[in-house]
Amino acid sequence: MAKTSKLLPVTVRSVLQRAGRKLPEGQQLLRARRGVQGRVGAFYIIDKAKGTIIDDDDDLTALARRNGLIEGWEAVDDGDG
């Protein structure tokens, strides 16, 4: 019998809260507004002191995994069903 791998869902709100705790001081994870989404991904991390975008992506799971906000067994559940 084959073993299926199931990723545990994590809410977007949970990832945003984790970012507040785990990102270095002065960095913040933000959700892009409609007018900005053409220039950056749907989610992006900024350095508030420098005023620069550190990382951005339309896939919050990938962005969160790259920045250590979720583990390998977790995936962001965006609620789209």
Number of C-alpha atoms within 10 A of each C-alpha: 3 4 5 6 7 9 12 12 13 15 13 17 12 13 19 17 13 16 21 16 12 13 15 10 11 12 20 19 23 14 18 17 12 8 8 11 15 10 9 17 19 18 20 21 22 17 16 12 9 10 10 11 15 13 16 22 16 15 13 21 21 15 20 24 15 12 13 13 21 20 13 10 10 15 21 21 15 14 8 4 4
